[in-house]
């Protein structure tokens, strides 16, 4: 389990909250949020925290290894394999570039599908585990 802190920006329906966290305190298997200063995650708000509250959240990272494999290894393999195949089919560098572009598009489709399937199989939402009081900030 991974634990981090953030601020609640929005209370959503069904006991969920949108939590703003700094990207330094949040791990991301794929670097989709690499340029952002703050990342917003959706978390279960069983404690009833309000907007503006500073909270601690917990994220299950049991799927991290498979996600990292699919996010990093599969695209590199597909791009290289498609580039080699494109080179041998056309016997020039342009065929390799076209093959690499096709491999990149196929890997993007695979990543999108994997993310959708994973979201249905595994609950990847964080859970708010405590509300951080101002007294804890000063310690």
Secondary structure as the mmCIF struct_conf table of DSSP 4:
data_model
#
loop_
_struct_conf.conf_type_id
_struct_conf.id
_struct_conf.beg_label_comp_id
_struct_conf.beg_label_asym_id
_struct_conf.beg_label_seq_id
_struct_conf.end_label_comp_id
_struct_conf.end_label_asym_id
_struct_conf.end_label_seq_id
STRN STRN1 UNK A 2 UNK A 11
HELX_LH_PP_P HELX_LH_PP_P1 UNK A 12 UNK A 12
BEND BEND1 UNK A 13 UNK A 13
TURN_TY1_P TURN_TY1_P1 UNK A 14 UNK A 15
STRN STRN2 UNK A 16 UNK A 22
HELX_RH_3T_P HELX_RH_3T_P1 UNK A 23 UNK A 25
BEND BEND2 UNK A 26 UNK A 26
BEND BEND3 UNK A 29 UNK A 30
TURN_TY1_P TURN_TY1_P2 UNK A 32 UNK A 35
BEND BEND4 UNK A 37 UNK A 37
STRN STRN3 UNK A 38 UNK A 44
TURN_TY1_P TURN_TY1_P3 UNK A 46 UNK A 47
TURN_TY1_P TURN_TY1_P4 UNK A 51 UNK A 52
STRN STRN4 UNK A 54 UNK A 59
TURN_TY1_P TURN_TY1_P5 UNK A 62 UNK A 63
HELX_RH_AL_P HELX_RH_AL_P1 UNK A 64 UNK A 68
HELX_RH_PI_P HELX_RH_PI_P1 UNK A 69 UNK A 74
HELX_RH_AL_P HELX_RH_AL_P2 UNK A 75 UNK A 90
BEND BEND5 UNK A 91 UNK A 92
HELX_RH_AL_P HELX_RH_AL_P3 UNK A 93 UNK A 121
BEND BEND6 UNK A 122 UNK A 122
STRN STRN5 UNK A 126 UNK A 131
HELX_LH_PP_P HELX_LH_PP_P2 UNK A 132 UNK A 133
HELX_RH_AL_P HELX_RH_AL_P4 UNK A 134 UNK A 138
#
